[in-house]
């Protein structure tokens, strides 16, 4: 805000300097000089506004250009080629969806194996109980032994498959590091944009004050009335209890700019 304060100081200094000259010119009937002084004041005001807008534009451009991802992250080279924040969020959605689908496929593959082992284990446990109670004949015992041998062999193989699936599920979660970093960078970019827009709004209000421009406060308050926009979709509100209103379309943007005198 230092540059903004400097621009404001320049305008105030020029205004004070020309005020006496302007009054003197009007009193002496030198209206041409008075018009020239007013023109110089307008130029000073506009120059400060243009300088600040240019500064904010450069800061915003710099924030977007420097929108980089840690090169040591997995898949960082691919995502670093994406310079648009919207595309990066789309990339996050794609990675998340791929990881979710991969995880569900692995779980669906492992579930029948686990259920089958559980059912067979229960059946063998029941028959083993009969054997311990001496309720099993020789032929039935030999069949039970073959079942136990097959169960042990299948358990080893199925456990290997399930273990591999669990390991793949763990690896599928590595998208979290990259997507988390992308989301943080997008959030940082939005914060910087919000900060720059706030500076621009404050600067515009100062220009209005110096220029003597007044706005219809009642109309502005009415515009903020949440009941006015109940029929307009705004999407899910994460902190709705902390927000008075949201900009829901181009008309609202135009109204906001109009209320600021643009």
N, C-alpha and C positions, 0 to 999 in steps of 0.2 A: 504494500500500500504506500510505500515511500514515494514512488513515482507519482501516484495519484495525488498525494498530499502536495508534492512539488507543483503539479499542474494546477491544483486548486490555489496554491499560494501565488503562482504567476498570474492567474486570473484576478485574484483579489487585489494584487499589487497594481495591475493594469487598470482595474476598475477604480481604485482609489485615486490613481494618478490622473485619469481622464475625467473623473467626476467634476472636479473644480473647473477644468477647461470646458467641459460640456455645458455647465451652468453659465459660465462666462460667455460662451459663444451664443447661447440662446438669449441671454439678457441683452447682448449687443447686436442681436439680429443676424449673426453670421451663421445662418442655417446650413449653408454648405459645409462649413467646418464642423458643425454639430453632427450632421449626417456622416461625415468622414470619421469622426470619433466613435459614433455608434457602430459604424462598419468595422472599425479596428477592434472594438470590444467583441463583436460577433466573431471576428476572425480568431481572436485569442481564445474565446470559448470553444469554437469548433476545433481549433488546432489541438487544444488539450484533450478534447473528446476523441479526435482521430488518433492521437498519439496513444491514448490509453487503450482504445480498441485494437490498434496495431500491436501493442505490447501483449494484450491478452490473447490475441490471435496467434502470435509467435509462441507464447507459453503453451497454448493448447496444441499447436502443431508439434512442438517439441515433445510434449507428453505423449502424443500419439506415435511419433517417430521412435521414441525411446521405449516403446511398449515391447520389451524384450523378455525372453524366458531364459532361465539358467541353462547354459549349454550342456551342463553335466547331467541334466535330467534325461530319463528315457524318452525317446521320440521328440526331444526338444528341437532337433534340426527341422523336423517336419512342421511343427507348430510355429516355429520362429519365422517361417515363410509367410505366415498369415498376419497381415497388418491390421485387419478390420476387427474391432472388438466383437461385433455381431457374429462374424464367421468363427471367431475363437470360441465363443459360447456355444455355437453350433457344433464345433469340434469336441467340446466337453460333453455335449449331449450324445454325440456319436460314440465316444469312448465309453461313456457310462452305460449306454445301451448295449454295446458289444460285450462289456464285462458282465452285465446282468444276464444277457442271453447265454454267454459261455458258462457262467456259474449255474444257471438253471439246467442247462444240458448235462453238465457233469453230475449234478444232484440227481436228475432223472435217471441217469445211467447207473448210478451207485445204489439207488434206493431198492430196486428189485433184487440185487445181489444180497444186500443186508437183510431184506425181508425173507428171502429164501433160506439164508443161513440160520436166521432166527427160528423159522418154522421147523427146519430139519433138526436143529439143536433141541427144540422142545420135544419133538417126536422121539429122538434118540434118548433123551433124558427119561421119558416115560418108559421106554422099553428097557433101559438100563436099570430102572427101579424094579421092574418085573424080574430081571435077571438076578438082582441082589436078593430078591425074595424067593429065589429058586422056582420061579413060575415059568421058566423058559426051557424048552427041550434042546437037545443037541443040535438038531437041524436048524431050529430057529435061532440058536446062539451063533451058529456059523453065518447065517444071514445077517444077524446083528453086527457081527465082526466085520463083514464086508461093507456094510453101511457106514460103520464108524471109520473104516479105512478110506472110503470114498469121500466121506464128510471132511476128514482131515486134509485130504489132498485138495478138495475143492475150496476149503476154507483158506488154505494158503494162497491159492490163485486169486480167489475173490478179494481177499484182504490186500493183495498186491494191487489189484485194480482200484479198489476203494482208496487205498493210500495214495496212489498216483493221482486219482481224481481230486482228493483233498489238497494235494500239493499244487495241482493246476488251478484249483479255486483260489488258493492263496496267491499264486502268481497273477491271477486275473485281477486282483485288487491293486496292482501296482499303478493303475491309472489314477489312483487317488492323489499321489504326489504331484503329477503333472497337472491334472484338472484343478487341484487345490491352488496351485501356483497361478494358473491362468485366471481363475475366478478372483484371486486376490489382486492380480494386476488390473483386471477389468474394474474391480471395486475401487482401486486406487485412481484409475483414470476417471471414473465417474465422480469421485470426490474432488479431483483437480478441476474437472469441468464445472462442477457445482460451485467451487470456490471462485473460479474466474468469472462465472456468471453473476455471482453475488457482488464481486467487485464492480462489474459493469453496471449492475442495478444501482449500487450505492453511488457510483460516479454519475449516473444519469439523474439520480435524485438531487445531487449537488448542483448539477447544471440547471435543473428545473428551478431550484431555489434561487440561484443567481439570476436566472432569466425571468423570475417572477411568474413562472407557469404553475397554475394550480389545477388540481384534478378533482373531479367529483367524488368525494370520499364515500358518500352514501351509495353511489353506483358501484364503486369498487367493493364495498362491503357486501352489497347485494350479489355481486358476481361471485363472492366467496361462499355464499349460502349453499351448504351441502344439499339442501332439498332441491335446488335447481337442477342438479346433475344426477338425480337418483336413477333416471332412465338410461343413463349413459354408462356403458361398460368400461370399467377401469382396471379389470384384472384383479387378481388376489392381492390384498393389502397385508403385508407382513406385520406392520406396526400401525394398524388402522386407528388405534386409540390415541396415537401420538400425532396424527396428521389432521389438519383442518380441511385440506382440499388437495386435489391432484389435477394436473393438466391432462385432460383426456382426449384432446384432439387439436387439429390445426386451428380451429376457431378459437379455442381457449388460448393458444399461443398468440394469435393475432390480437385478441382482446388484451392480453397481458402487455404486449408491446405497445398497443394503443394507449393503455392506461399510463405507461411510462413516457408518453409523448413522442413515440417513434412512429 
